[in-house]
Amino acid sequence: MAQNTKLGLGTIIRITANHPDSREAARSSGLAFAAIDRIEGLMSAYRLDSEVGILNQKGFCDNVSDDTREVIGKALYYWKITNGAFDITAPHVREDPGRLPPIEETVVSKGKGLPGILGRADSKDIVIKEKQVRFGKQGLGINLGAIAKGYAVDVAIRILSENGIKSGLVDAGGDIRVIGSRPDGSPWRIGLADPKSVRRLTSVIGITDAAVATSGTYRRGIADIIDARSGQAADSVLRTTVVASRAVDADALATSVYVLGADEGVRLIDSLGDVAALVLSRDGRSIESSRWESMTS
């Protein structure tokens, strides 16, 4: 078994790879970390030389990689099915695109929002044509922070699987996907933190060959995630946890459900296949989607 951690994607990444040969486990983990670095190099909004950085500076980017186009396309899909609750666009600061924060992770004072600024941002102005991505109007920028991390986890899992790992885990700051079960045959156990105290767990779930992602403001403790449709803080939910087959979907849906709120968010989850959610609302309710119990143990 090899278990290693490193910094990346703005967080701590942990990879566990179980293999009879510890050298093969270490080699596979190294390849998976390298794949994550590659995805970050393509999609970071804080690097001028990334594909997203170039797109934000110029308003277009040619010869965009399959990876970046896939993630942007997936983001547009979630923008559509959430009626704009999930939105990767934001006003662009041309002088320093690295200053642009992820719109789904923007920190604001509770209740104040950013009306008039977010009103100019809309994913309908993102155009993908063959290998080019461009903006349909000036002043636009994107940040893939609420979806690219999950995609990077999926890529890392694929690398592990292709290199013979049949039991493993990739954790990128709470975006988690596992291969198979633990070496003893039991499900991987994932602790869900108490929104009011990261040192305390509210529950532990078990997953096998699945992904889980959580969205909430308890890690920052001072602010709320913005609803890009209104520019106001989405404050009806404390925490959303989504289980899906792929981390990219769990990642995007966790943010989407947080913005939509418990009731609308769970209705969305129940309308989709092979996903489940658990939502803790600020009024004290714990709401499970219809498949939550069957997809966790």
C-alpha positions as CSV (number, residue, x, y, z in Angstrom):
1,M,0.0,0.0,0.0
2,A,1.1,3.6,-0.7
3,Q,-0.5,6.6,0.9
4,N,0.9,10.0,0.0
5,T,-0.2,13.7,0.2
6,K,0.8,16.8,-1.6
7,L,-0.5,20.3,-2.2
8,G,-2.4,21.0,-5.4
9,L,-5.7,22.4,-6.7
10,G,-5.6,24.9,-3.8
11,T,-5.9,22.2,-1.2
12,I,-4.3,19.0,0.2
13,I,-4.5,16.0,-2.0
14,R,-4.3,12.5,-0.5
15,I,-3.9,9.3,-2.6
16,T,-4.2,5.8,-1.2
17,A,-3.2,3.0,-3.5
18,N,-3.4,-0.7,-2.4
19,H,-1.3,-3.1,-4.4
20,P,0.6,-6.3,-3.4
21,D,3.8,-4.6,-4.6
22,S,4.4,-1.4,-2.6
23,R,6.7,-0.1,-5.4
24,E,3.8,-0.4,-7.9
25,A,1.5,1.3,-5.5
26,A,4.0,4.2,-5.2
27,R,4.6,4.4,-8.9
28,S,0.8,4.5,-9.7
29,S,0.3,7.2,-7.1
30,G,3.1,9.3,-8.6
31,L,1.4,9.0,-12.0
32,A,-1.9,10.0,-10.5
33,F,-0.4,13.1,-8.8
34,A,1.2,14.1,-12.1
35,A,-2.2,13.8,-13.9
36,I,-3.7,16.1,-11.3
37,D,-0.9,18.6,-11.8
38,R,-1.6,18.5,-15.5
39,I,-5.3,19.3,-15.0
40,E,-4.5,22.2,-12.7
41,G,-2.1,23.5,-15.3
42,L,-4.9,23.5,-17.9
43,M,-7.7,24.9,-15.9
44,S,-6.4,27.1,-13.1
45,A,-7.9,30.6,-13.3
46,Y,-4.9,31.9,-11.3
47,R,-2.3,31.0,-13.9
48,L,-1.9,33.3,-16.9
49,D,-0.5,30.4,-19.1
50,S,-3.4,28.0,-18.4
51,E,-6.1,27.5,-21.0
52,V,-8.6,29.2,-18.7
53,G,-6.1,32.0,-18.0
54,I,-5.6,32.6,-21.8
55,L,-9.4,32.5,-22.4
56,N,-10.0,35.0,-19.6
57,Q,-7.3,37.4,-21.0
58,K,-8.1,37.2,-24.7
59,G,-11.8,36.3,-24.6
60,F,-11.0,33.2,-26.7
61,C,-8.6,30.2,-26.7
62,D,-7.8,28.0,-29.7
63,N,-6.8,24.4,-29.6
64,V,-8.3,23.9,-26.2
65,S,-7.6,20.4,-24.8
66,D,-10.3,17.7,-24.6
67,D,-10.1,17.9,-20.8
68,T,-10.9,21.6,-20.6
69,R,-13.6,21.4,-23.2
70,E,-15.2,18.5,-21.4
71,V,-15.2,20.3,-18.1
72,I,-16.7,23.5,-19.6
73,G,-19.3,21.5,-21.4
74,K,-20.2,19.7,-18.2
75,A,-20.5,23.0,-16.4
76,L,-22.8,24.3,-19.1
77,Y,-24.9,21.2,-18.7
78,Y,-25.3,21.9,-14.9
79,W,-26.0,25.6,-15.6
80,K,-28.8,24.5,-17.8
81,I,-30.5,21.9,-15.6
82,T,-30.2,24.1,-12.5
83,N,-31.6,27.2,-14.3
84,G,-28.5,29.1,-13.7
85,A,-27.8,28.2,-10.1
86,F,-24.5,26.6,-11.1
87,D,-22.6,29.2,-13.1
88,I,-18.8,29.3,-13.9
89,T,-18.9,32.9,-15.3
90,A,-17.8,36.0,-13.4
91,P,-16.8,39.6,-14.4
92,H,-13.3,39.5,-15.7
93,V,-10.5,41.7,-14.4
94,R,-8.3,41.9,-17.4
95,E,-5.3,43.5,-15.7
96,D,-4.9,40.5,-13.3
97,P,-7.2,37.5,-14.1
98,G,-5.6,35.7,-11.2
99,R,-7.6,38.0,-8.9
100,L,-10.8,36.6,-10.0
101,P,-12.3,34.3,-7.4
102,P,-14.5,31.3,-8.2
103,I,-18.1,32.5,-8.3
104,E,-19.4,29.5,-6.5
105,E,-16.8,30.0,-3.7
106,T,-16.8,33.8,-3.5
107,V,-16.8,35.1,0.1
108,V,-19.2,37.9,0.9
109,S,-20.7,39.4,4.0
110,K,-23.9,37.6,4.8
111,G,-26.9,39.1,3.1
112,K,-25.0,41.8,1.1
113,G,-24.4,40.0,-2.2
114,L,-23.0,41.6,-5.3
115,P,-26.0,42.9,-7.4
116,G,-25.1,44.7,-10.6
117,I,-21.8,42.8,-10.9
118,L,-23.0,39.3,-11.1
119,G,-25.9,40.4,-13.3
120,R,-23.4,40.8,-16.2
121,A,-22.2,37.2,-16.0
122,D,-24.1,34.4,-17.7
123,S,-22.9,31.0,-19.0
124,K,-25.1,31.5,-22.1
125,D,-22.2,33.7,-23.4
126,I,-19.7,30.8,-23.5
127,V,-19.3,29.3,-27.0
128,I,-17.6,26.0,-27.7
129,K,-16.9,25.4,-31.4
130,E,-14.7,22.5,-32.3
131,K,-11.5,23.1,-30.4
132,Q,-12.1,26.8,-29.7
133,V,-13.7,28.3,-26.7
134,R,-14.7,31.9,-26.8
135,F,-16.9,34.4,-25.0
136,G,-19.9,36.0,-26.7
137,K,-19.4,39.3,-25.1
138,Q,-16.7,41.4,-23.5
139,G,-15.9,41.5,-19.8
140,L,-16.6,37.8,-19.2
141,G,-14.4,35.4,-17.4
142,I,-14.7,31.8,-16.0
143,N,-13.5,29.9,-13.0
144,L,-13.8,26.2,-12.9
145,G,-13.1,25.9,-9.2
146,A,-16.5,24.3,-8.4
147,I,-16.1,21.5,-10.9
148,A,-12.5,21.0,-12.1
149,K,-11.3,19.6,-8.8
150,G,-13.8,16.7,-9.1
151,Y,-12.7,16.2,-12.7
152,A,-9.0,16.0,-11.6
153,V,-10.0,13.4,-9.0
154,D,-11.7,11.3,-11.7
155,V,-8.6,11.5,-13.9
156,A,-6.4,10.4,-11.0
157,I,-8.7,7.5,-10.3
158,R,-8.5,6.5,-14.0
159,I,-4.7,6.5,-13.9
160,L,-4.7,4.3,-10.8
161,S,-7.1,1.8,-12.4
162,E,-5.1,1.7,-15.6
163,N,-2.1,0.8,-13.6
164,G,-3.6,-2.2,-11.8
165,I,-4.9,-0.6,-8.6
166,K,-8.2,-2.3,-7.6
167,S,-8.5,-0.7,-4.2
168,G,-7.7,3.0,-3.8
169,L,-8.9,6.5,-2.8
170,V,-8.2,10.0,-4.1
171,D,-9.2,12.9,-1.8
172,A,-8.8,16.5,-3.0
173,G,-9.9,18.6,-0.1
174,G,-13.1,16.7,0.4
175,D,-13.8,15.8,-3.2
176,I,-13.4,12.0,-2.9
177,R,-13.6,9.0,-5.2
178,V,-12.8,5.4,-4.4
179,I,-11.9,2.3,-6.4
180,G,-13.5,-0.8,-5.2
181,S,-13.6,-1.5,-1.5
182,R,-11.0,-1.4,1.3
183,P,-8.5,-4.2,1.4
184,D,-10.6,-6.1,3.9
185,G,-13.6,-6.0,1.6
186,S,-15.5,-3.4,3.6
187,P,-16.8,-0.1,2.1
188,W,-14.6,3.0,2.3
189,R,-15.7,5.0,5.3
190,I,-16.2,8.8,4.7
191,G,-16.8,11.1,7.7
192,L,-19.2,14.0,7.2
193,A,-18.1,17.0,9.3
194,D,-20.4,18.9,11.5
195,P,-21.0,22.3,9.8
196,K,-20.5,24.0,13.1
197,S,-17.3,22.3,14.0
198,V,-14.8,20.7,11.5
199,R,-13.4,18.6,14.4
200,R,-16.7,16.8,14.9
201,L,-18.4,14.4,12.6
202,T,-22.2,14.2,12.2
203,S,-22.1,10.9,10.5
204,V,-20.0,8.3,8.6
205,I,-21.1,6.9,5.3
206,G,-19.7,3.9,3.3
207,I,-19.1,3.9,-0.4
208,T,-17.7,1.5,-3.0
209,D,-16.7,2.4,-6.5
210,A,-18.3,5.9,-6.0
211,A,-17.5,9.5,-5.4
212,V,-18.6,12.0,-2.7
213,A,-18.4,15.8,-2.5
214,T,-19.5,18.2,0.2
215,S,-20.3,21.9,-0.2
216,G,-20.7,24.3,2.7
217,T,-19.3,27.4,4.4
218,Y,-18.3,25.8,7.7
219,R,-14.7,25.6,6.7
220,R,-14.5,29.3,6.3
221,G,-16.9,30.0,9.0
222,I,-17.6,33.6,8.1
223,A,-19.4,33.8,4.8
224,D,-21.8,32.2,2.4
225,I,-21.7,30.8,-1.2
226,I,-23.3,33.2,-3.7
227,D,-26.3,32.5,-5.8
228,A,-25.0,33.7,-9.1
229,R,-28.6,34.4,-10.3
230,S,-29.2,37.1,-7.8
231,G,-25.8,38.0,-6.4
232,Q,-27.1,37.3,-2.9
233,A,-25.8,34.8,-0.4
234,A,-27.3,31.3,-0.5
235,D,-27.9,30.9,3.2
236,S,-30.7,28.4,3.6
237,V,-28.4,25.4,3.8
238,L,-25.5,24.5,6.1
239,R,-24.1,21.6,4.2
240,T,-24.8,19.5,1.1
241,T,-23.2,16.1,0.5
242,V,-23.7,14.4,-2.9
243,V,-22.7,10.8,-3.8
244,A,-22.3,10.0,-7.5
245,S,-20.4,7.6,-9.8
246,R,-18.0,10.4,-10.8
247,A,-16.4,13.1,-8.7
248,V,-17.0,15.8,-11.4
249,D,-20.7,15.3,-11.0
250,A,-20.7,15.1,-7.2
251,D,-18.6,18.3,-7.1
252,A,-20.9,20.3,-9.4
253,L,-24.1,19.0,-7.8
254,A,-22.9,19.7,-4.2
255,T,-22.6,23.3,-5.1
256,S,-25.8,23.3,-7.1
257,V,-27.9,21.9,-4.3
258,Y,-26.3,24.3,-1.8
259,V,-27.4,27.2,-4.0
260,L,-30.8,25.8,-4.8
261,G,-31.7,25.0,-1.2
262,A,-32.8,21.8,0.4
263,D,-36.2,21.2,-1.1
264,E,-35.5,22.3,-4.7
265,G,-32.0,20.8,-4.6
266,V,-33.3,17.3,-3.5
267,R,-35.9,17.4,-6.2
268,L,-33.2,18.0,-8.7
269,I,-31.2,15.1,-7.3
270,D,-34.2,12.8,-7.4
271,S,-34.8,13.7,-11.1
272,L,-31.3,12.4,-12.0
273,G,-30.0,8.9,-12.2
274,D,-27.3,7.3,-10.0
275,V,-26.9,10.3,-7.6
276,A,-27.9,10.9,-4.0
277,A,-27.8,13.8,-1.6
278,L,-28.0,14.6,2.1
279,V,-28.8,18.2,3.0
280,L,-28.6,19.9,6.4
281,S,-30.7,23.0,6.4
282,R,-30.4,26.0,8.7
283,D,-33.8,25.3,10.2
284,G,-32.5,22.0,11.6
285,R,-33.8,19.6,9.0
286,S,-31.8,16.7,7.6
287,I,-33.2,15.9,4.1
288,E,-32.2,12.7,2.2
289,S,-32.8,12.2,-1.4
290,S,-34.7,9.0,-2.4
291,R,-31.5,7.1,-3.2
292,W,-29.3,8.2,-0.3
293,E,-29.8,5.1,1.8
294,S,-29.2,2.7,-1.1
295,M,-26.0,4.5,-2.3
296,T,-24.4,4.7,1.2
297,S,-24.1,2.2,4.0
